[in-house]
Amino acid sequence: VEPLPRGVYFQRQVPGLPMSATFVANGHDACVLGVNRQIVKRFGAHPFVFCGVVGPLVLGPALAQEIGSVVRTLAAAFGLRGLGSLDFMLDGEHIAVLEVNPRPPASLALYLDRAPMQAHLQACLHGELPTPAAHRAGPVQGSEIVFARRPMRLGDAAARELAAWPQCHDLPCVGSVFAAGDPLCSLTAQGRSADDVIGRRGLRQISDA
């Protein structure tokens, strides 16, 4: 087999929902803070664009144990320290691991009640891990990135309209110029389930505008 040209690689598409596990590692062990559903959409010519994340989600004990085992194995194998995330596909009760990200993840904002940055420092400096969180039902939070669908300049009226939505964050300044595909702002929501958060009317109105 001839070697691939520089910058070329193969990918295989697998079925299921795009998911992630947010964790803290100390170089030889890890603690999962929670599991999340990723918001992935087609944008222009790109079929799989990461747009946001929703969580934490409650999983069955067997599935939660398997994810935790994968995270701990990878943390030990690569000597990971601090906050990170495991991306995987969930197909029923089966998971397909995609990649591990050894850095504070986009899902970090979903776990502010667990003092993630303090846990990050404790793990990196002292090798201490937080107590595993109980897997119980509760409010689900979500954060989504809104991308500009066309080249635009943000005028006064549009800026005021964005500012009027309490779930809009990371607001750009009036006069900001965006190319198609540039991040415009971010949205947050809370609900009883991932489907409830993703399907809320406010998110639909703004993200689809």
C-alpha positions in Angstrom: 0.0 0.0 0.0 1.4 3.4 -1.0 1.8 6.0 1.8 -0.9 8.6 1.9 -0.1 12.2 0.8 0.8 14.6 3.5 -2.4 15.9 5.3 -4.6 13.0 4.1 -6.2 10.5 6.4 -9.0 8.0 6.5 -12.2 8.3 8.6 -15.0 5.8 9.2 -18.5 6.9 9.9 -20.2 5.0 12.8 -23.9 5.1 13.9 -25.2 6.7 17.0 -25.5 10.0 18.9 -22.3 12.1 19.4 -21.5 12.2 23.1 -18.7 13.3 25.4 -17.6 12.5 29.0 -16.1 15.4 31.0 -13.4 14.2 33.4 -10.5 15.2 35.6 -7.3 13.1 35.6 -4.2 13.0 37.9 -1.7 11.2 35.7 -2.7 7.7 36.5 -6.4 7.8 37.3 -9.5 9.9 36.5 -12.9 10.9 37.7 -15.8 11.4 35.3 -17.7 14.6 36.2 -20.6 13.8 33.8 -21.7 12.7 30.4 -23.0 15.0 27.7 -24.8 15.0 24.4 -23.0 17.0 21.7 -24.9 19.3 19.2 -23.6 18.5 15.8 -25.1 20.0 12.6 -24.4 20.4 8.9 -23.0 23.9 8.1 -22.4 24.7 4.5 -20.1 22.1 3.0 -19.2 20.6 6.4 -21.6 17.8 7.4 -20.4 17.5 11.1 -19.8 20.8 12.8 -19.7 21.0 16.6 -22.2 23.6 17.7 -22.7 22.9 21.4 -23.2 20.5 24.3 -26.0 19.5 26.7 -25.7 17.8 30.0 -25.1 16.2 32.4 -27.2 13.2 31.4 -28.1 10.2 33.5 -27.0 6.8 32.0 -27.6 3.3 33.1 -25.1 1.9 35.6 -23.5 -0.6 33.1 -23.0 2.1 30.5 -21.7 4.6 33.0 -19.2 2.1 34.3 -17.9 1.3 30.8 -17.4 4.9 30.0 -15.6 5.5 33.3 -13.4 2.5 32.7 -12.4 3.8 29.2 -11.6 7.2 30.7 -9.4 5.8 33.5 -7.6 3.5 31.0 -6.8 6.3 28.7 -5.8 8.6 31.5 -3.3 6.1 32.8 -2.0 5.1 29.4 -1.2 8.7 28.3 -0.5 10.2 31.7 -3.3 12.8 31.4 -3.6 15.5 34.0 -6.3 18.0 34.7 -9.6 18.6 32.9 -10.3 16.7 29.6 -13.1 15.0 27.6 -13.7 11.8 25.8 -15.7 12.0 22.6 -17.7 8.9 21.6 -20.7 7.7 19.7 -23.6 6.1 21.6 -25.6 3.5 19.7 -28.1 2.0 22.1 -26.0 0.4 24.8 -22.8 0.4 22.7 -20.1 3.0 22.5 -17.5 3.7 19.9 -14.6 5.9 21.2 -13.6 8.7 18.8 -10.9 10.7 20.6 -9.7 12.0 24.0 -9.0 15.7 24.4 -6.4 16.5 27.1 -7.6 20.0 27.8 -10.5 21.9 29.4 -13.5 21.1 27.2 -16.4 23.1 25.9 -18.6 21.2 28.4 -16.8 22.9 31.3 -19.6 25.5 31.8 -22.1 22.7 32.5 -20.2 21.7 35.7 -19.6 25.0 37.5 -21.4 23.6 40.5 -18.6 21.1 40.9 -15.8 23.8 40.9 -14.0 22.3 37.9 -11.1 24.7 37.9 -10.3 23.9 41.5 -10.5 20.2 40.7 -8.2 20.8 37.7 -5.6 22.5 39.9 -5.9 19.9 42.7 -5.3 17.1 40.2 -2.4 18.8 38.4 -0.6 20.1 41.5 -1.4 17.4 44.2 -2.8 14.4 42.3 -6.1 14.7 44.1 -9.4 13.8 42.3 -12.9 14.9 43.3 -15.4 12.5 44.7 -17.5 10.9 41.9 -20.8 12.7 41.4 -24.0 10.7 42.1 -25.9 9.8 38.9 -29.3 11.3 39.7 -31.9 13.1 37.6 -31.9 16.8 37.7 -31.9 19.9 35.5 -30.1 19.6 32.2 -28.2 22.6 30.9 -27.1 23.4 27.3 -24.8 25.7 25.5 -24.9 26.3 21.7 -22.7 28.4 19.4 -24.6 30.4 16.8 -22.7 30.9 13.5 -23.2 33.6 10.9 -25.0 32.1 7.9 -23.8 34.8 5.5 -21.3 37.8 5.5 -22.7 40.5 7.7 -22.0 43.6 9.8 -23.8 43.8 13.2 -25.9 47.0 13.3 -27.5 48.7 16.3 -30.9 47.2 15.9 -29.6 43.6 15.6 -27.3 44.1 18.6 -30.2 45.3 20.7 -32.3 42.3 19.6 -29.5 39.9 20.7 -29.0 41.7 24.0 -32.8 41.4 24.7 -32.5 37.6 24.9 -31.4 36.7 28.4 -30.0 33.3 27.1 -27.6 35.0 24.7 -24.0 35.3 25.8 -20.6 36.3 24.3 -22.3 39.1 22.5 -20.3 40.9 19.8 -19.8 44.7 19.7 -21.9 46.9 17.4 -20.1 47.2 14.0 -18.5 43.7 14.2 -18.0 42.2 10.8 -18.5 38.4 10.3 -17.8 36.1 7.4 -20.1 33.2 6.7 -19.3 30.5 9.3 -17.9 32.9 11.9 -19.2 32.4 15.5 -21.7 35.1 16.3 -22.7 34.5 19.9 -23.6 31.6 22.2 -26.9 30.5 23.8 -27.7 28.7 27.0 -30.9 26.9 28.2 -32.1 24.6 30.9 -34.7 21.9 30.8 -35.7 18.4 32.0 -33.9 16.5 29.3 -31.5 17.0 26.4 -34.3 17.0 23.9 -36.1 19.6 25.9 -33.0 21.9 26.0 -32.2 21.5 22.3 -35.8 21.9 21.2 -36.7 25.1 23.2 -38.4 27.8 21.2 -35.9 30.5 22.0 -32.9 28.4 20.8 -34.8 27.5 17.6 -35.7 31.1 16.8 -32.2 32.5 17.2 -30.0 29.7 16.0 -32.2 29.2 12.9 -32.5 32.9 12.1 
